[in-house]
Amino acid sequence: MSARFTIDGSDELEARLGALCDTISSAVQEIVPGPKLQSLVLAGGYGRGEGGVLHTAEGDRPYNDFEFYVFTAGNALLNSRRYRSRLQHLEHELSGRAGLHVEFKIESIDKLRHGPVSMFSYDLVSAPRVVCGNHGIFAGCEHHLDATRVPASEGTRLLLNRCTGLLLAREILEKEKLDQSKCDFIGRNLAKAKLAFGDALLTSQGRYHWSCRQRQARLVELCSPGESFTGLSKSFIDQLVVYHAQGVQFKLHPQRLNRTAADFLAEQERLCALAAELWLWLESRRLNRPFSSIGEYALTPRPEAPGSFALRNYALNARAFGLSALFDPLSRLYPRERLLSSLPVLLRQPDLADKPLLREHLRKQLRTEASDWSGFMNAYKQLWSGYA
């Protein structure tokens, strides 16, 4: 664990973040009593010592979220019901005072110890900052330290979240007049997508790392002259490396961008084109079959879940869409598969007027009567909020 929250933030910023951790530690301990609170862990960029530093005329300021994991003893579901409301109130209170978003997630260390490796678990266990409680909380979680065990499918999941950010940016650019807040949102999501493209490629090759600087070095090495990836052009790989470097730079030293909607939109469209190509490449590997176009990918039926998983998926779809979803054949799939099948269409086909097959596909996947991009986006966001 780094002793610092940032790489090169000022002493004043480091002291401010340290004081905020102390405040949060005391507040959480008042909500979750001693024996119940096993450990409070700061994750994310600040937890790993790579938090963003926003340089302003008034000095360095934090930029990223403050993400805390509250490890509690006992049943995780009961603990969530018991403490979630008060922790959410604390989130709101502290976020306003601190000038950055503070978030708490209740976790079970037993679940983590016995759970499979994911990008989230690898990041959390590899470089945690324990704010209070048991500093050896991750004993027994050593299998999460092996980045080669992060499934390649985690790259697709990362793209799902970051490309959704591209869609949300597009929605703002289509509908609303830009102000500084909206420019910040758009710029941040474009930068996150740039970083995610390279991270997804690294994950597919078993080369992911918790440090964004190490990932940048690994990506440059992986994409060195003479190296190639079947199905991806040299110009595509070169652009991926450039974008990743820009994403790392923004993550460590974010900027408040003030650009025109036309400039943002042009870059958003370039990123969407790159995302679509990478998406098809990753999904061809995950599903073990080639896809020549977004349309072919979207309209290809997904493999069915085995027995008990199918029953669980029907229940989850009924929760998301209502009991009528029990009669929908697509409900045999985990709801995230609906997002995976819908997102690349929305990403590359903002004009669906002359695409009847894709319109019908989106209606079925998102269980909506919408007929245009805006309507499909509303349905997509509603489902995505539960399965991001």
Buried (B, 14 or more C-beta within 10 A) or exposed (E): EBEBBBBEBBEEBBEBBEEBBEBBBEBBBEBBEEEBBBBBBBBBBBBBBBBBBBBEEEEBBBBBBBBBBBBBBEEBEEBBEBBBEBBEEBBEEBBEEBEBBBBBBBBBBBEBBEEEBBBBBBBBBBBBBBBBBBEEBBEEBEBBBEBEBBBBBBBBBBBBBBBBBBBBBBBBBEEEEBEEEBBBBBBBBBBBBBBBBBBBBBBBBEBBBBBBEBBBEBBEEBBEEEEEBEEBEEEBBEBBBEBBBBBBBBBBBBBEBEBEBEEBBEBBBEBBEBBBBBBBBBBBBBBEEEBEEBBEBBBEEBEEBEEEEBEEBBEBBBEBBEEEBEEBEBBBBBBBBBBBBBBBBBBBBBEBEEBEEBBEBBBBBBBBEBEEBEBBBEBBBBBBEEBE
